[in-house]
Amino acid sequence: MTEIKTPTPTIAIVGSGPSGCYLAQSLRKRWKEAEIVIFDRLPVPYGLVRFGVAPDHLGTKAVARQFDRLFEREGVRFIGGTEIGSSIMLDELRDSFDVVVLASGLHGDRALGVPGDTLPGVYGAGRVTRLINGHPDECADGLRIGERIAIVGNGNVAMDLVRLLLTPAERLRALNVAEDVVRALTPASVKRIDIVGRSAAGQAKFDLAMLRELTKMPDVRFVAEDLGDDGSPGESGADKREAVAELARTSPARADRSVHFHFGWTPERVIGKDVVQSIAFRSTADTDASLLLDVEGVLTAIGFEELTASPIRRDRHESPESDLDKGYLSPGLYCAGWLRRGPRGTIPENRADSKMVADAIIEAVDTARLVIGKPGLTGLNADTFSSTPYTEESA
């Protein structure tokens, strides 16, 4: 008796970061034989894991090893060096695949939005982190951090920046940071870092584990400014205030380098003629109070946003029928990860997000709300793509 195979959808995922890879994992569990293809503008996969995670967070980066199995054993295909909207138009992709999922993340550093925020010496945290991780779009030319730095933002990314800027050059080299980047960051020259956030200490966005990593940095004095009881509810607020206070209490009284925490300040302007000379803040709670810091550089760690020129901006594909709670944009078109919900959440949270979108896709196919039958990659002139499966060794 001839076995009748149940039809499976053809699936294209745009973006090979954690959201795209977790989505592929969930869909592969449901459809063992489905054609699943992940496209990425870059020649290598893993997005945020490869280029956005601090290089000394080796445990977080190790998640890429489980993604390797997608391409090496589970038949998911990776096609790099392919920009949707340039190499292939999104409409072409939708004409060829039953399901298309946009999971390309958010690549633009959110601007301060104050006068002077485009002065030389103002750098986004994303740019710095991508540079440290060897992102092909980033270049160290013209980048110099200086001895006195202000970091605007007090989340985990800000903690990453503090730690990396205080890391000795030899350690950065051991983490395979390129020599020109090591020289540009000149970590040995950093004398003072001011971390300034809008929120009060108890409402700061950093995780306690990230703050405590700073205790491992040698020859650093920590100073806690503006650390009153701000009325933040719950134990977590008190825990954060106390953690910053303890970091300051237990640090050396004298050190060659210092890190100063400031809470409850909103950026007002960056001051300088040709380069950054200082940055001014006003009190978030009291507009009469002000703070002026003399600095040689400003690093912004206030989040990410969609690039205006991106051909796959989510808002270009939304319609009255869209249901972003399920990642649904229009028939056969979905979105996942930061592109769906904004730049928040850890890599494990992206996993839950991707599973939710995968469940919505599976339900649409299983209930026949989405009719399948499109050819997949063969509908795209597959001769233009490499037939060699991706492996980490081939990167």
ROTIFI-666714 format. One record per residue (C-alpha): residue in three letters; x, y, z; chain. Coordinates in nm, 4 decimals. Layout:
<recs>
REC code        x        y        z unit
REC  Ala        X        Y        Z    A
...
</recs>
This chain:
<recs>
REC code        x        y        z unit
REC  Met   0.0000   0.0000   0.0000    A
REC  Thr   0.1417   0.3386  -0.0985    A
REC  Glu   0.1987   0.5730   0.1926    A
REC  Ile   0.0304   0.9095   0.1487    A
REC  Lys   0.2418   1.1905   0.2879    A
REC  Thr   0.0706   1.4798   0.4603    A
REC  Pro   0.1601   1.8089   0.2869    A
REC  Thr   0.3892   2.0357   0.4824    A
REC  Pro   0.4336   2.4108   0.4409    A
REC  Thr   0.7354   2.5803   0.2906    A
REC  Ile   0.8744   2.8306   0.5392    A
REC  Ala   1.1111   3.1266   0.4977    A
REC  Ile   1.2508   3.3052   0.8031    A
REC  Val   1.4155   3.6443   0.7555    A
REC  Gly   1.6823   3.6835   1.0223    A
REC  Ser   1.9081   3.4215   1.1809    A
REC  Gly   1.9363   3.5628   1.5312    A
REC  Pro   1.7974   3.3882   1.8394    A
REC  Ser   1.4343   3.4575   1.7455    A
REC  Gly   1.4718   3.3187   1.3940    A
REC  Cys   1.6616   3.0106   1.5094    A
REC  Tyr   1.4281   2.9347   1.8001    A
REC  Leu   1.1351   2.9704   1.5609    A
REC  Ala   1.2955   2.7216   1.3215    A
REC  Gln   1.3468   2.4774   1.6112    A
REC  Ser   0.9792   2.4910   1.7072    A
REC  Leu   0.8564   2.4527   1.3498    A
REC  Arg   1.0958   2.1659   1.2824    A
REC  Lys   0.9559   1.9767   1.5809    A
REC  Arg   0.6100   1.9990   1.4268    A
REC  Trp   0.7067   1.9349   1.0645    A
REC  Lys   1.0057   1.7016   1.0294    A
REC  Glu   1.0061   1.7187   0.6494    A
REC  Ala   0.9062   2.0793   0.5856    A
REC  Glu   1.1389   2.3004   0.3859    A
REC  Ile   1.2634   2.5672   0.6280    A
REC  Val   1.5045   2.8289   0.4952    A
REC  Ile   1.6606   3.1072   0.7013    A
REC  Phe   1.7816   3.4124   0.5104    A
REC  Asp   2.0211   3.6719   0.6484    A
REC  Arg   2.1862   3.9840   0.5131    A
REC  Leu   2.5149   3.8823   0.6776    A
REC  Pro   2.7270   3.5903   0.5565    A
REC  Val   2.7083   3.4104   0.8934    A
REC  Pro   2.4134   3.3397   1.1232    A
REC  Tyr   2.3188   3.4025   1.4865    A
REC  Gly   2.2783   3.7797   1.4866    A
REC  Leu   2.2586   3.9080   1.8431    A
REC  Val   2.4291   3.5979   1.9854    A
REC  Arg   2.7309   3.6448   1.7607    A
REC  Phe   2.7526   4.0240   1.7417    A
REC  Gly   2.5522   4.1696   2.0298    A
REC  Val   2.6516   3.9672   2.3357    A
REC  Ala   2.9632   4.0822   2.5197    A
REC  Pro   3.2570   3.8578   2.4205    A
REC  Asp   3.3339   3.7664   2.7827    A
REC  His   2.9836   3.6224   2.8291    A
REC  Leu   3.0862   3.2896   2.6852    A
REC  Gly   2.7973   3.1001   2.8430    A
REC  Thr   2.5411   3.3152   2.6629    A
REC  Lys   2.7246   3.2871   2.3339    A
REC  Ala   2.7296   2.9076   2.3718    A
REC  Val   2.3610   2.8964   2.2740    A
REC  Ala   2.4891   2.9112   1.9149    A
REC  Arg   2.6030   2.5498   1.9498    A
REC  Gln   2.2449   2.4286   1.9778    A
REC  Phe   2.1566   2.6368   1.6728    A
REC  Asp   2.4388   2.4666   1.4800    A
REC  Arg   2.2339   2.1474   1.4934    A
REC  Leu   1.9559   2.3134   1.2967    A
REC  Phe   2.1811   2.3421   0.9941    A
REC  Glu   2.4062   2.0398   1.0461    A
REC  Arg   2.1504   1.7734   1.1426    A
REC  Glu   1.7942   1.8989   1.1169    A
REC  Gly   1.7807   2.0053   0.7552    A
REC  Val   1.7204   2.3755   0.8082    A
REC  Arg   1.8956   2.5714   0.5362    A
REC  Phe   2.0872   2.8952   0.5910    A
REC  Ile   2.1316   3.1414   0.3056    A
REC  Gly   2.3560   3.4305   0.4024    A
REC  Gly   2.4641   3.7405   0.2153    A
REC  Thr   2.1049   3.7869   0.1001    A
REC  Glu   1.9244   4.1082   0.1854    A
REC  Ile   1.5478   4.1030   0.1559    A
REC  Gly   1.4495   4.4101  -0.0393    A
REC  Ser   1.7706   4.4053  -0.2422    A
REC  Ser   1.8908   4.0537  -0.3278    A
REC  Ile   1.5322   3.9265  -0.3099    A
REC  Met   1.2156   4.1304  -0.2799    A
REC  Leu   0.9775   4.0417   0.0012    A
REC  Asp   0.6940   3.9892  -0.2479    A
REC  Glu   0.9086   3.7313  -0.4297    A
REC  Leu   0.9650   3.5492  -0.1039    A
REC  Arg   0.5939   3.5496  -0.0249    A
REC  Asp   0.5084   3.4233  -0.3724    A
REC  Ser   0.7442   3.1268  -0.3261    A
REC  Phe   0.6871   3.0283   0.0404    A
REC  Asp   0.3663   2.9412   0.2240    A
REC  Val   0.4914   3.1130   0.5390    A
REC  Val   0.7314   3.4069   0.5700    A
REC  Val   0.8417   3.5232   0.9149    A
REC  Leu   1.0230   3.8528   0.9696    A
REC  Ala   1.2671   3.8058   1.2579    A
REC  Ser   1.5399   4.0500   1.1636    A
REC  Gly   1.5561   4.2307   1.4976    A
REC  Leu   1.6193   4.6015   1.5543    A
REC  His   1.9584   4.7258   1.4431    A
REC  Gly   1.9597   5.1012   1.5029    A
REC  Asp   2.0862   5.2549   1.8277    A
REC  Arg   1.8158   5.4818   1.9645    A
REC  Ala   1.9367   5.8419   1.9525    A
REC  Leu   1.9395   6.0637   2.2604    A
REC  Gly   1.7198   6.3089   2.0752    A
REC  Val   1.8850   6.6169   2.2283    A
REC  Pro   2.0997   6.8952   2.0791    A
REC  Gly   2.4554   6.7789   2.0118    A
REC  Asp   2.3780   6.4066   2.0016    A
REC  Thr   2.5470   6.3721   1.6603    A
REC  Leu   2.8783   6.5239   1.7691    A
REC  Pro   3.1926   6.3163   1.7115    A
REC  Gly   3.2491   6.1199   2.0301    A
REC  Val   2.8848   6.0131   2.0747    A
REC  Tyr   2.8549   5.6402   2.0073    A
REC  Gly   2.5689   5.3942   2.0394    A
REC  Ala   2.6191   5.0875   2.2561    A
REC  Gly   2.5122   4.8635   1.9680    A
REC  Arg   2.7852   5.0022   1.7452    A
REC  Val   3.0501   4.9500   2.0130    A
REC  Thr   2.9360   4.5968   2.0924    A
REC  Arg   2.9171   4.5008   1.7249    A
REC  Leu   3.2640   4.6448   1.6724    A
REC  Ile   3.4072   4.4440   1.9615    A
REC  Asn   3.2472   4.1295   1.8177    A
REC  Gly   3.3848   4.1832   1.4667    A
REC  His   3.0633   4.2765   1.2861    A
REC  Pro   3.1455   4.3265   0.9169    A
REC  Asp   2.9530   4.6556   0.8992    A
REC  Glu   3.1546   4.8227   1.1743    A
REC  Cys   3.4946   4.9910   1.1502    A
REC  Ala   3.7212   5.1267   1.4233    A
REC  Asp   3.8397   5.4187   1.2099    A
REC  Gly   3.7836   5.7464   1.3935    A
REC  Leu   3.6654   5.5795   1.7130    A
REC  Arg   3.8347   5.6947   2.0310    A
REC  Ile   3.6737   5.6651   2.3718    A
REC  Gly   3.8976   5.8892   2.5853    A
REC  Glu   3.9714   5.9022   2.9590    A
REC  Arg   3.6396   6.0416   3.0867    A
REC  Ile   3.3232   5.8781   2.9579    A
REC  Ala   2.9536   5.9160   3.0246    A
REC  Ile   2.7289   5.6153   2.9667    A
REC  Val   2.3638   5.7163   2.9323    A
REC  Gly   2.1373   5.4348   3.0482    A
REC  Asn   2.1521   5.1996   3.3442    A
REC  Gly   2.0417   4.8652   3.2044    A
REC  Asn   2.2400   4.5484   3.1365    A
REC  Val   2.3927   4.6900   2.8193    A
REC  Ala   2.5343   4.9798   3.0206    A
REC  Met   2.6857   4.7302   3.2659    A
REC  Asp   2.8403   4.5450   2.9710    A
REC  Leu   3.0006   4.8660   2.8490    A
REC  Val   3.1467   4.9474   3.1900    A
REC  Arg   3.2946   4.6016   3.2242    A
REC  Leu   3.4412   4.5958   2.8721    A
REC  Leu   3.5922   4.9424   2.9012    A
REC  Leu   3.7656   4.8382   3.2229    A
REC  Thr   3.8908   4.5101   3.0774    A
REC  Pro   4.2687   4.4999   3.0166    A
REC  Ala   4.3869   4.4971   2.6568    A
REC  Glu   4.5465   4.1544   2.6942    A
REC  Arg   4.2149   4.0064   2.8076    A
REC  Leu   4.0329   4.1606   2.5095    A
REC  Arg   4.2926   4.0078   2.2788    A
REC  Ala   4.2411   3.6694   2.4461    A
REC  Leu   3.8711   3.7065   2.3635    A
REC  Asn   3.9672   3.7495   1.9948    A
REC  Val   3.8885   4.1205   1.9808    A
REC  Ala   4.0682   4.2658   1.6774    A
REC  Glu   4.3823   4.4653   1.7474    A
REC  Asp   4.2538   4.7849   1.5841    A
REC  Val   3.9457   4.7686   1.8066    A
REC  Val   4.1571   4.7137   2.1183    A
REC  Arg   4.3613   5.0204   2.0286    A
REC  Ala   4.0522   5.2286   1.9556    A
REC  Leu   3.8902   5.1435   2.2868    A
REC  Thr   4.2174   5.2071   2.4734    A
REC  Pro   4.0805   5.0516   2.7929    A
REC  Ala   4.3988   5.1278   2.9850    A
REC  Ser   4.3375   5.5030   2.9404    A
REC  Val   3.9877   5.5099   3.0914    A
REC  Lys   4.0062   5.6991   3.4199    A
REC  Arg   3.6451   5.7827   3.5004    A
REC  Ile   3.3086   5.6473   3.3856    A
REC  Asp   2.9815   5.8161   3.4808    A
REC  Ile   2.6715   5.5982   3.4406    A
REC  Val   2.3609   5.8164   3.4227    A
REC  Gly   2.0053   5.6858   3.4078    A
REC  Arg   1.6608   5.8444   3.3988    A
REC  Ser   1.5156   5.6105   3.6572    A
REC  Ala   1.5708   5.6029   4.0309    A
REC  Ala   1.8097   5.3421   4.1696    A
REC  Gly   1.5343   5.1018   4.2703    A
REC  Gln   1.3854   5.1142   3.9211    A
REC  Ala   1.7115   5.0759   3.7292    A
REC  Lys   1.6994   4.8236   3.4457    A
REC  Phe   2.0150   4.6273   3.5261    A
REC  Asp   2.0001   4.2747   3.6672    A
REC  Leu   2.1722   4.2275   4.0013    A
REC  Ala   2.3960   3.9570   3.8555    A
REC  Met   2.5255   4.2040   3.5947    A
REC  Leu   2.6000   4.4659   3.8601    A
REC  Arg   2.7841   4.2143   4.0770    A
REC  Glu   3.0107   4.1206   3.7888    A
REC  Leu   3.1673   4.4628   3.8313    A
REC  Thr   3.3103   4.3571   4.1691    A
REC  Lys   3.5611   4.1448   3.9751    A
REC  Met   3.7214   4.4504   3.8112    A
REC  Pro   4.0563   4.5329   3.9765    A
REC  Asp   4.1733   4.8818   4.0724    A
REC  Val   3.8336   5.0482   4.0422    A
REC  Arg   3.6575   5.2747   4.2923    A
REC  Phe   3.2780   5.2799   4.2732    A
REC  Val   3.0832   5.5852   4.3832    A
REC  Ala   2.7052   5.5930   4.4350    A
REC  Glu   2.5456   5.9319   4.3688    A
REC  Asp   2.1809   6.0271   4.4278    A
REC  Leu   2.1092   5.7000   4.6106    A
REC  Gly   1.8203   5.7932   4.8383    A
REC  Asp   1.5097   5.5884   4.9109    A
REC  Asp   1.3064   5.6652   4.6011    A
REC  Gly   1.0004   5.4756   4.7143    A
REC  Ser   1.0438   5.1986   4.4562    A
REC  Pro   0.7970   4.9227   4.5473    A
REC  Gly   0.8856   4.5691   4.6450    A
REC  Glu   1.2020   4.3951   4.7515    A
REC  Ser   1.3650   4.4217   4.4097    A
REC  Gly   1.3834   4.8009   4.4324    A
REC  Ala   1.5452   4.7888   4.7763    A
REC  Asp   1.7773   4.5120   4.6580    A
REC  Lys   1.9033   4.7229   4.3700    A
REC  Arg   1.9626   5.0288   4.5867    A
REC  Glu   2.1444   4.8188   4.8428    A
REC  Ala   2.3532   4.6408   4.5769    A
REC  Val   2.4795   4.9721   4.4377    A
REC  Ala   2.5468   5.1013   4.7899    A
REC  Glu   2.7373   4.7821   4.8785    A
REC  Leu   2.9421   4.8041   4.5604    A
REC  Ala   3.0462   5.1555   4.6633    A
REC  Arg   3.1098   5.0633   5.0293    A
REC  Thr   3.3314   4.7657   4.9509    A
REC  Ser   3.5353   4.9183   4.6682    A
REC  Pro   3.8858   5.0597   4.7312    A
REC  Ala   3.9020   5.4077   4.8822    A
REC  Arg   4.1727   5.4910   4.6294    A
REC  Ala   4.2115   5.3558   4.2777    A
REC  Asp   4.3396   5.4699   3.9413    A
REC  Arg   3.9926   5.4358   3.7881    A
REC  Ser   3.6475   5.5242   3.9141    A
REC  Val   3.2876   5.4522   3.8189    A
REC  His   3.0160   5.6939   3.9352    A
REC  Phe   2.6468   5.5976   3.9392    A
REC  His   2.3888   5.8761   3.8923    A
REC  Phe   2.0156   5.8044   3.9133    A
REC  Gly   1.7181   6.0175   3.8158    A
REC  Trp   1.8733   6.2334   3.5425    A
REC  Thr   1.7436   6.3013   3.1911    A
REC  Pro   1.9821   6.4093   2.9098    A
REC  Glu   1.9347   6.7701   2.8063    A
REC  Arg   2.2176   6.8419   2.5617    A
REC  Val   2.5631   6.7305   2.4536    A
REC  Ile   2.8057   7.0215   2.4526    A
REC  Gly   3.1031   7.0723   2.2242    A
REC  Lys   3.2169   7.2499   1.9118    A
REC  Asp   3.3866   6.9851   1.7008    A
REC  Val   3.3975   6.7061   1.9588    A
REC  Val   3.2193   6.6184   2.2814    A
REC  Gln   3.3316   6.8321   2.5753    A
REC  Ser   3.0512   6.7797   2.8265    A
REC  Ile   2.6964   6.6543   2.8677    A
REC  Ala   2.4167   6.8257   3.0606    A
REC  Phe   2.1259   6.6593   3.2420    A
REC  Arg   1.8175   6.7794   3.4247    A
REC  Ser   1.6541   6.6055   3.7151    A
REC  Thr   1.3858   6.3620   3.6068    A
REC  Ala   1.1792   6.4533   3.9116    A
REC  Asp   1.2799   6.8185   3.9619    A
REC  Thr   1.3468   7.0235   3.6485    A
REC  Asp   1.5246   7.2930   3.8535    A
REC  Ala   1.8143   7.0614   3.9372    A
REC  Ser   2.0891   7.0029   3.6819    A
REC  Leu   2.4024   6.7947   3.6347    A
REC  Leu   2.6967   6.8797   3.4101    A
REC  Leu   2.9692   6.6254   3.3390    A
REC  Asp   3.2939   6.7072   3.1607    A
REC  Val   3.3614   6.4111   2.9334    A
REC  Glu   3.5524   6.3134   2.6210    A
REC  Gly   3.2971   6.0625   2.4997    A
REC  Val   2.9326   5.9652   2.5405    A
REC  Leu   2.8057   5.6090   2.4980    A
REC  Thr   2.4299   5.5669   2.4680    A
REC  Ala   2.2696   5.2513   2.6060    A
REC  Ile   1.9025   5.3477   2.5830    A
REC  Gly   1.7721   5.0815   2.3480    A
REC  Phe   1.7332   5.0103   1.9792    A
REC  Glu   1.4915   5.0998   1.7031    A
REC  Glu   1.4087   5.0069   1.3455    A
REC  Leu   1.6266   5.1674   1.0820    A
REC  Thr   1.4215   5.4106   0.8763    A
REC  Ala   1.5540   5.2704   0.5492    A
REC  Ser   1.4890   4.9055   0.6346    A
REC  Pro   1.2855   4.7359   0.3591    A
REC  Ile   1.1199   4.5083   0.6125    A
REC  Arg   1.0020   4.7567   0.8722    A
REC  Arg   0.7109   4.5986   1.0513    A
REC  Asp   0.4849   4.9008   1.0216    A
REC  Arg   0.4981   4.8761   0.6425    A
REC  His   0.3263   4.5383   0.6571    A
REC  Glu   0.0663   4.5918   0.9290    A
REC  Ser  -0.3005   4.6113   0.8406    A
REC  Pro  -0.6327   4.6255   1.0256    A
REC  Glu  -0.6345   4.2444   1.0355    A
REC  Ser  -0.2900   4.2177   1.1961    A
REC  Asp  -0.2689   4.0531   1.5389    A
REC  Leu   0.0709   4.1339   1.6877    A
REC  Asp  -0.0084   3.9353   2.0024    A
REC  Lys   0.0334   3.6291   1.7794    A
REC  Gly   0.2918   3.7780   1.5446    A
REC  Tyr   0.0375   3.7791   1.2623    A
REC  Leu   0.0697   4.0541   0.9995    A
REC  Ser  -0.1310   3.9232   0.7005    A
REC  Pro  -0.2046   3.5830   0.5440    A
REC  Gly   0.1219   3.3877   0.5417    A
REC  Leu   0.3253   3.6769   0.6872    A
REC  Tyr   0.4351   3.6851   1.0509    A
REC  Cys   0.6899   3.8621   1.2723    A
REC  Ala   0.8824   3.7509   1.5801    A
REC  Gly   1.1304   3.8732   1.8387    A
REC  Trp   1.2245   4.2352   1.8814    A
REC  Leu   1.0689   4.3214   1.5456    A
REC  Arg   0.7358   4.2075   1.6890    A
REC  Arg   0.7449   4.3462   2.0424    A
REC  Gly   1.0249   4.6038   2.0603    A
REC  Pro   1.3792   4.5926   2.2015    A
REC  Arg   1.3200   4.4255   2.5328    A
REC  Gly   1.3690   4.0825   2.6755    A
REC  Thr   1.6557   3.8420   2.7135    A
REC  Ile   1.7515   3.5573   2.4823    A
REC  Pro   1.5384   3.3082   2.6849    A
REC  Glu   1.2443   3.5469   2.6470    A
REC  Asn   1.3016   3.5448   2.2714    A
REC  Arg   1.2692   3.1680   2.2853    A
REC  Ala   0.9248   3.1935   2.4454    A
REC  Asp   0.8263   3.4630   2.1960    A
REC  Ser   0.9296   3.2479   1.8999    A
REC  Lys   0.7428   2.9450   2.0302    A
REC  Met   0.4284   3.1558   2.0606    A
REC  Val   0.4580   3.2698   1.6975    A
REC  Ala   0.5347   2.9125   1.5872    A
REC  Asp   0.2205   2.7891   1.7649    A
REC  Ala   0.0151   3.0528   1.5802    A
REC  Ile   0.1587   2.9382   1.2460    A
REC  Ile   0.0963   2.5717   1.3264    A
REC  Glu  -0.2638   2.6468   1.4246    A
REC  Ala  -0.3222   2.8435   1.1022    A
REC  Val  -0.1960   2.5532   0.8914    A
REC  Asp  -0.3686   2.2793   1.0925    A
REC  Thr  -0.7054   2.4560   1.0744    A
REC  Ala  -0.6606   2.5320   0.7012    A
REC  Arg  -0.6877   2.9061   0.7602    A
REC  Leu  -0.3596   2.9161   0.5710    A
REC  Val  -0.3658   2.7228   0.2433    A
REC  Ile  -0.0285   2.5681   0.1590    A
REC  Gly   0.1267   2.4466  -0.1629    A
REC  Lys   0.3854   2.7039  -0.2716    A
REC  Pro   0.7133   2.5643  -0.4141    A
REC  Gly   0.9601   2.7141  -0.1677    A
REC  Leu   1.3191   2.7753  -0.2691    A
REC  Thr   1.2733   2.6292  -0.6168    A
REC  Gly   1.0451   2.9193  -0.6935    A
REC  Leu   1.3328   3.1629  -0.6400    A
REC  Asn   1.5888   3.0539  -0.8991    A
REC  Ala   1.7787   2.8419  -0.6491    A
REC  Asp   2.0852   2.8336  -0.8763    A
REC  Thr   2.1825   3.1699  -0.7317    A
REC  Phe   2.2227   3.0198  -0.3839    A
REC  Ser   2.4997   2.8011  -0.2490    A
REC  Ser   2.3931   2.4397  -0.2007    A
REC  Thr   2.6485   2.3825   0.0762    A
REC  Pro   2.4867   2.3526   0.4199    A
REC  Tyr   2.6123   2.6027   0.6766    A
REC  Thr   2.8467   2.4762   0.9468    A
REC  Glu   3.0455   2.6791   1.1963    A
REC  Glu   3.3635   2.5475   1.0324    A
REC  Ser   3.2560   2.6936   0.6987    A
REC  Ala   3.1937   3.0412   0.8429    A
</recs>
